[in-house]
């Protein structure tokens, strides 16, 4: 049995049901689980004692939407001035060159960035499978295991190419029967439904403009028969809305409802262009939402009505989204952007720093269907991020620890634990060599651009 004591934490946001905050907190961890939280320092021997006197502690952030492979084309110059559809048409032929090595390296880079900024759990939506590349999800799950993050992989899919009226080129789509067989394989091989699981798997067709009705329906049926969650993009752009109205005669949310794609086992990325009746449908069906503010701003997609969703009782978490439409995996940036976007859209009182932190932790946990993460409380997983606030970045920010963490920075985690295991120590990746990883990733990126005739 391993034991850890985190002592004298300057300020702890537990994110428990009572929204408890504790100054001078001590946290006892045994075998990856939180045993106790309080102000008195426990006696006895601990395998490790961590001094939290200079730190704000929060539950590890939860990233609910990402496309890790997009790290390979960050800061892409031709991306400027493009909204979602032309942006995708430009990048799909380049991404058609990804392979297992590229997916592995890009996954570790993206997940490493998230860990460095205090994010301990991440989902990923991998929906692009060039011909002959059948083990890409396996590669990113292996990458996640090595770096030490808690990982929700989703086996994505596309089966409608541009030749059939969709958006992606033919070389990156698959036939529905191939997709469904591999979804079942990946779930059976990797999904762990037990409490505290480090790896879970979902099924995630890409979007209504790249997936057939048959595959959407069959994916939902398969996921429910296997007991796993469903994920897709919806209501991201007005182009998508026009596409659905033209092809299906209804708006995107109504289309999902027709296809049995609303429910407590579903979370949806973006959800920008919603009216109140659609928000109410999410609330009544307990459908969750991944809010991706930075990506939505970069592609000028719009501002999601997050305040209205929260008021209606919709579970909302944050996502950094693909690193070609965000260009970074800096999770505290999403927390701040969520607050700023809410205030820009709905007024100065729309969101507080504490509300933004709660969305980033408890909100994300709820969206991924987990009650064992997202809070620092007895019986929960020991996923904890410590941010030292004694440096110049936080100077003058002593009046409110929530404001300091959300609004100051940039915030780099000093220590991060995933299920009680240290994965960030002294602000550095603890389990892998970051410099070697960066070199490996840059080589994979260069090969990808070379294949596309761009290098």
N, C-alpha and C positions, 0 to 999 in steps of 0.2 A: 504494500500500500504506500503510495507516494503522497506527501503532504506539502502544502505551500501556505505561507502566511504573507499576505500583503498588508503591511502595517502603516498606520498613521496617515492614511490618504487625506490629502488636504480637503478635497471635496468629492463626494461620491454621488452620482446620479444613478439610483438603483433602477429606475423605470419600472418599479413594481406597481401593483394595482393602486396603491395609495400615493404614488408619485413621491416616495420618500427620498429625501436628500440628507446626507450625513457628512458632517465635517469631522476630521480626525477618525476616519473609519478604518476598521480592520476586517479583512476578508479571509476566511479559512477555506482552503480547497483541499479535497481528498479525492484522489483517483479521477480527476477531471471534473468533479462536481462541486458546487458551492455548498459548504457545510454550514457556515454561519456568517452573518454580517452584523456588525455593531460597532460600538465605540470603545469597548473594553478590550485590552490586549490579552489574548489567550496565553496561558502558560503551556509548558511542555515543549517537546522537541518537534521541529519541522525540518523537512529535507531541504527546504529553501525558504528564505525570508527576503521579501522584496520591500524596500523602503519607498513608500508612496508620499512622503512628506511634501515634496514639491509638485505633486501631480493632481490633476483632475482625472477621475476614473469614470468611465462610461461602459455600458455593455458594448461588446464589439458591434460595429455597424453592420447592417445587412443590406447587401446589394441585390436588388430584385430583377435587374435586367442588364444584360451585357452581350456583346459579340466579341469575344476575346481575339479571334483571328484578325480582326480589323486593326490590331496594333501594327500589323505589317505594312499598312499604308497610312500612317499618321501624318498630319500636316501636309496632305497631298495638295500640291499647288492648283491643280485643275478643279479642286473641289469648290473653290471660291465662286460665288455667284450662282450656285445651283441649289434648287430645292430637291426634295426627296427623290422623286421619280427620275429626273435627269442625272442626279448624283448616283443613284443605283445603276442606271444604264451605263454610266461611265466606268464604274468600279467592278461590276460583275465580270467582265472579260479578264480583268487583272486577277481578281480573287479565284478565277477558274484554275489558277496554277497552284493553289495550296495543296500541301501534302501533310503526312503525319508529322514530319520534322517541323514544318512551319507552324502547325497547330500546337504542337507541344511547346515550342519556344515562345510563341505568342501568348499562350495560356499562362505560362510561368511569369512572363513579363507583366501581363495584366493583373494577375493575382498577387504578384509581388508588390506592385504599386498600391493595390488596395490594402494589403496588410500594412504597408508602411504608413498609411494614413488612417489606420485604426479599424479597418473593415475586416471582420473575421469570417463572415459567411457571404458567399457569392453564388448567384445563379449564372448560367450562361446559356444563350440561345444560339446553337450551332445548326444552321439550316441549309448550308451550302455544301454539297458533296459532289465534287468533280468526278467524272467517270474514272472508275478504278480505285477511288479512295473510299474504302468501306470501314476503316477503323479510326476515323477522326475523333469521334466521341471518346473512344478508348484512350487516345493519346492525351486528350485534355484531362480526363479523370486521373490518369497516371501523373500528369504534371501537377495537379492539385494535391494529390497524396504526398508527393515529394516535398512540396513547399509548405504543407501543413495547414492549409485553409479548409474550412468547412464548405463543401461544394455541392450545389444543386445543378447537375448537368441536365439539359433538356435536348432530346434528340429531335431536332427540327427537320423540316422538309419543304420541298417545292416540287410540284408535278405539272405546273402549267407554264410552259415556256412562251417566249415572244411569238413563236410560230402558232401557238394556240390562243393568242390573245392576252397572254400574261406579260410580265415584265422581264424575267431573267432569260438569258440565252439557253439554248438547248443543252449545252455541255455541263450545266450545273444543276439540272433537274433530274429526278429519278421517277421511275414508274411507281404507282401507288402500292402495288403488291410487294415490291422490293423494300420500300420505305416501312411498311407495316411490319414486315418480318424482322427488319433490323431494329425497329422500335422495341419489339418484344424481346429480342435478343439482349439489347442493352439494358432494359429493365431487369430481366432475369439475372443478368450477370453482375450488375452493379448496385441496384437499388437496395437500400437498407432502411426499412420502415421503423426500426427500433428507436426508442428515445436515446438522444445523444448521438445519433448517426452522423458520421462525417461525410458520407456520400449518399445522395439521393438522386433519383432520375425522374424527369417528367417527359411528356410528349408535347411537341410544339410546332405544328405546321406554321409556316412563316406569316402568311397574310392572305386576305381574300383576293389580292391581285396576283398571287403566285401559286395558289393551291386550289384544287378543284373542290366542288361541293362534296363529292363522294369521299375524298380523302379527309376533309374536315370532319364529316360525320363518322367515318370509320376510325379516325384517330380518337375522337371522343369516346366511342364505344370501347376501343381497345384500352385506353387509359383507365376507364372505370372498371373494366373487367380485371385489370392488373392492380388496381388500387393506387394509382399514381396521379399526379396533378397535370393539368393542361395549361398551356401558355401560348399566346400569339400576340401579334401587333394588331391594334384596332384604333380607328378614328384618329390617325396621326396627322393626316393632311386633308385639305379640301379636294385635292386630286383623287384621293382614295374615296372620298364621299361621292364625287361625281362618277367614278368608276362603278361603285356599287349601285347608285341610282340608275345608271344606264344599263348595266348588265342584269341586275337583279330586281330593280324597281323598288328598292328600299334603302334606308340608311345603314351604315355598317353595324350598329348595335342590334337593330332589328334582324339583320342577316344572321348574326351570331345566335340570337334567340331562336330563330327558325331552325338552326342547325344543332340545337341543344348544347350551346356553348356558353351558357351562363350558369353559375353555380358555385358552391363553396369550395370546389376543387379546381377552380379556374382563376388565373390572374392574367391581366391584360396590360400590355405595354402602351404607354402614351395617353390615350383617351383624352385628346385635346378638344375635339370638336363634338361636344355632347350638349344636349339640352337637358332641362331638369327632369323630364320624364325618363330619359335614358339613365341619368344618375340614380333616379328612384328604382329603376330596374336592377341596377347593380346592387343597391342596398337591400332590396327585397330578396335577391337571389344569393346574397353574400359573396358576390364576385369581387375579387381584389384588383387593385390597380398599381402598376409600377410607373411612378412619375419620374420623368427624365428631363429635368429643366434645361441643363446645359445643351444637350443634343437638340432639343426642340428649338432653342434660340439660335444655334449655329445654322440650322437648316431653315430657319424662319418658318417653322411649322405652326407656331402659335403657343398660347399659354393655357395649360390644362386648368379646369375649374376645380382645383384641389380643395379650396375652402368649402365650396358647395358640396363636394363629395364627403368631406369629413363631417360636415353638419348633418348630412343625410345618414351617416353611419357606415360609409364605405371604408373598408380597410385600404389604406394607401401606404406604400413604401417607396423608397427612392431607388433609382437606377442610374449608373453612370452612362449606360448605353454603349454602343460600339465605339471603339477608340478611333474610328475614322470620322465619327460625327460628334466626338467630344475631344479626342486627341489626348486624353489623359484618364487615369483611373484614380484621381484625387477625390476621395469620397467626401471629406469635409467641405469641399467646394460645392458639391451637390446640396449639402445641408444648407449652406448659406444661400445658394441660388434659389432653393425652394422658398426660403423666407423672402428673399427679394422679389421673386416672381409673384408670390402671393400678395405682397403689399402693392406691387405695381398694378396687378390686375384688380384687386378687390379693396384696396385702401390701406392706410397706415396701420390699422389695428388687426389686419387679416391674420397674421401669424407671429407668434413670439419665438424667441430662441429656444425655449423649452419645448414648445410644440414641434419645432423643426427637429430637435434631437429625438423626440418621441417617435416621429415618423421614421427617422433613420434607424431606429432600434426596434421598439415594440411593433411599429407599423410594418416594417419589413418582415419581421418574424411571422406576424399574422398573415401577410400576403403569401408567404411560402408555406403556410399551414403548420407552423411550429409553435408550440408553447413551452419548449425547453430552452430557447435562446431569447435574446432581446432584453433580458433583465438580469440584474445582479441580485439574486435572492436565493435563499436555501432551497436545494433541490433542483436548481437550474444548472445548465452547462456553464463551466468556468471559461466563458469567452469574454475577456476583459481587456480594454484598451486604456493605457495610462499615458496621459499627455503632460509632460513637465511644463509648467507655466512660469518658471522663474527667469526665462530668457528675455531678450530684448523684444521679441515678437509680441509678448503679452504685457510688457511694462505699462503700468497705468491701468491695467484691466482687473484690478482686485475687487471692484465693487460688486460684480456679479459673475460667478464662474460660468454660467450658461452663455452670457453675452461674450465673455472672453473666448470661450471655445468656438462658438459659432461665427463670431464677427471678426475676431482678430486672426492672427496667423500669417502665413499658411501653417497649418497644424500638422506636424510630423509626430507620430506616436513614438514615445520613448520605449515603451514595453508593451507587447501584445501577447496575450495567451489565448490559445484555442484549445478548448477542453483541458485546461490546466497546463498545457505544454507551451513553453516560450517559443514563439516563432519570430518575434522582433525583440532584439536586445540592444539597448543603447542606440535606438534608431536605425538599426541595420537588420537585414534578413539574417536569421539565425541558422537556418537549415541548408541554405544553398549559397553559392558564390555569386553575388550580384554582377560582378564585372565579367565573369565568364558567361553568365546568362545573357548579358547585354550584347556581348560579342557574337554569341550563337544566334541571337535573335536578329541582329543586323545582317548577318550572313544569309539567314533565311529570307529576310526582306529583300536583300539585293538579288537573290536568286529569283524571287517572285517577279520583281520588276524586269529582270533580264528575260524571263520567259515571255513577258508581255511586250518585249521590244522597247522597253523604256529605260534601259540602262546599258 
